[in-house]
């Protein structure tokens, strides 16, 4: 398995290293730290076939995609309690027929 390595791209330094499984994880993962970004990322599992070039390409693709997603405007979402109710189709004033309602006898009227 590859040892930790560092590379530069677009003015950023990428520090890549494999961390062995711990806790509930059963696989080793690539962890990446990027200068000017306070977050650490584990974008994919480590493999015996990994090379510096293949990891570099995957890390850059992952981070470029992440930057694109961050640049998008936030999606407007409604709070679950304020979601709009679906409107009924057809005439809202029309009574709703239930199965067997036509066969039922009318209810007695109290005097």
Secondary structure, DSSP 8 states (H G I E B T S, - for coil): ----EEEEETTEEEEEEEE---TT--S-EEEEEETT---EEEEEE--TT--HHHHHHHHHHHHHHHHHHHHS-------GGG------SS-TTS----TTGGGS-------
